Amino acid sequence: MNITSALLKNLYFILRLCYPKICLACGDSLSSQEEVICTVCVLRLPYTNFHFHEDNPLSKKFWGRVPIQGIDSLLYLEKESKTQQLLYNLKYNARQDVGTKLAEILVERYQNLALQQKYDGIVSVPIHFKKLKIRGYNQCDHFALQLSRSWQIPYLKDALQRNSNNPSQTGKSRILRWENVKDVFSVNEKASLKDKHLLLVDDVLTTGATLEACSNQILAIENTKISILTMACKI
């Protein structure tokens, strides 16, 4: 080992002692082989396993409202849970690598289902440009981008647009949530989405009002189909 390599190695260990990498789910230190989420948490996260069931509880949220082809969510979301810690870091602490990691986990867990063969493109729920300017990113981007890379499906990042910076959905009933978002979204370059089956992704599914509003805009285009995938969900 040369002097430069030895110095870099020592510097690495000093930095790790002063600024240890921690698991963003539980807060424990990560090993040199771990990234973002520790191995124990990866094994113990509250997976829904809905991909094993054609009819799952999430589909009921859309019955009689919007004709989706399928719906799934990777994790259950509860207060003060590991899922909540991960999504908080993703959304408010600029840890976009959480989205990448969750997509990697999802692809690994779903590898035998060949889900990628269903879709012509991936679309994410957009945030308003004012919020984007403040936060600097859409929390769905890295999740969608990693799915795109792994499944070799185009990520149509700008397919949907949010036209108004409406108030947060937190604490609202389903009816109020729907009123809050029903006219918020629009589609860019509609002709390019014609005849496509699109995978619509978001961070969290609660009542489904936001995803319903986005789906309705896309389904107004001739011969389009929609499936939905989120990082987490509340049942």
N, C-alpha and C positions, 0 to 999 in steps of 0.2 A: 504493500500500500504506500503510495507516495505521500509527500508532506501535505499537498493540497487536499487530497482525499481524506487524510486523517483529520485535518482542520475542519473540513466540511462535516465530517461525521460527528466530531466533538461538538461543533456548533449546533448540529441538529438535536443532539441529546440535551444540550443546555436549553435550547428553545422549547423542547418538549417538557422539560422540568419547570420552566417559567410559565409557559403557555401551553399546557397539555390540551390535546384534542379531546373533546368530550362527546359522548353520545347525546344527540339532540332529543332522544326519547326519554332517557333515564338520568342523564347527567354524569354517569360514570366515565372514567378515562377510557379512551380507545387504544387498542394495541396498534402497533405499526402497520398491521395488515388490515385494520378496520377503517372504514370511512363512513362518517355521518351517523350511522346507527350501529351499535355494537351487535355482535353475533347473538347474544342472549335475547336482546330485544327483537331482532329480526325473527327469531324463532317463536317469540311469545307475543308478538303484536296481535291485536284482536281481528284476525282475518274473517271476513264474512263467508268466504267460500261459496258465494252465490253462483259462481261460474259453473258449479256442478248441477245447478237446478235451472231448468228452462223457465219455469214460473217461480219467481222469488218475490219477497215482500215489497221490493222497490217497484216492481211493475204495476202493483196495485195503485200506486200514487198517480198513475197516468191513465188508468182504465177510463174509457169514455171521454177522455180529454184530448189526447194526442196519440196518433198511431205510431208508436215506436216499434222497431224490430227487435230490440233487446236492450237490457239495462244491467249494469253491474257496478259494484263499488268494492274497492280493495279492503278497506278497514271500517270497523264500527267506530263511531265517535261518541265519547261520553265526556262529561266534565272531569277535569283534573286527571285525564288519562294520558297515556303515552302518545296516542294519536293527536290529542289536543296540543301537547307540547311540540310535536313535529310540525303541525300546521301553523302554530303560532310563530315558530322560528322561520318557516317558509314565508309567511305573509308579512310579518312585521320586523323580522331581524335580518332580512335580505339573504336568507339562506336558501337560495334557489337550488342548491345541491340536494335539498330534501326532495324536491320534485323529481330530480334525476334519479335519486336512489329509490324512491317509491316506484317509479316506472321500471327500473331494473328488477326490483323484487317482483312486480306484477308479471313482467315478461317471463321471468324464471318460473313462477308458479303456474303460468298459463301456457307453457311451451308446448304441451301436447295437444292443445285445443285448436291450434292453427287459426286463431281469431283474426289474424291479419289478412287472411284470404277474403274476408267479407267486405272490406272497406276500400273505397276509392280515395278517401282523404280524411284527415283529422282536422277538426275545428275546435277551438277553445272558446269558452265564454269570455267576451272582452270586458275590460274595465274602461271607464271614461278617460279621455286624454288628460284631464286635469289631475285625476288620481294617479294616472300613469306617470305624469310629470313629477309628482311629489314622491311616489314610491320608487319609481325608476324601472319597474318591471311588472308584468302580469304574473301572478303566482302560478298560473297554469302553464306558462310557456315552456319551462324546462321539462315538465312532466310530458307534455305533448310532443316536444322535440325528441325526447329520448324514445318514446313509443314510435315516432316516425323513423328514427334511425334503426331501431331494433327490428321493426316490421317492414321497413322499406316502403312506407306509405307517405305520400306528400303531406306535409303539415301546412295547411292553408291558413296561415296566421292571421291574415287580414280579411278573411271571408265574412266575418261578422263585425258589426260596428255598434258601439254603445252611444246613443245620441244624447242622453241626458245623464247628469251626475246625480241620480236619485238617492235619497237617504238609505242608510243601512237597512237590511232586512231583519236584523237581529231583534227578537222580541215581538215580531209581527205575526198575526194569525195568517192562515193560508189565504183567506180572502184579501186581506190587506197587502200581503206579499204580491198577489196577482195584480192588484190595482197599482202597486208600486212599479211593476215592470212590464205591464202588458204592451205599452207602446214605446218601450225604451230602445229596442234593438232593430237593426236593419241589416240587409245583406248587400255586400259589394259584389259587383261583377256576376250577376245572377246567371247569365248564360253559361259561365264556366262551371256552375254547379249542377246544371241540368243532367238528368239521368244518372246521378251519382248516389251511392250509399255512403253517408258520412258518419264518422264517429265523433260525437260531441262530448268534449271533456270539460270537467270543472273540478274545483277542489272539494267542495262539500255538497251533498244532497240532503236537504231537510224536507220542506214541503214539495219541492220540485217546481215551484212557480217560475224561477229564473230559467231553468232548463226547458220548461214548457214554452215560455215566451220565445226563446231562441229557436226551438224546434219548429214552432208555428211559422216563423219567418222563412226558414229553410224549406219546409214542406209546401209552402206556397209556390215554390218553383216546380216546374213540370217534371214528373217522374223521379222525384228525390225520395230517399229513404234516410231514416235517422236511427242510430243506436246511441246509447248514452253510457259513459264510463266516468266515474269520479274516484278521487283518492279515498274519500271517506263518506260515511252516511250516518244520519240519525234515523232510527226506525220509530 
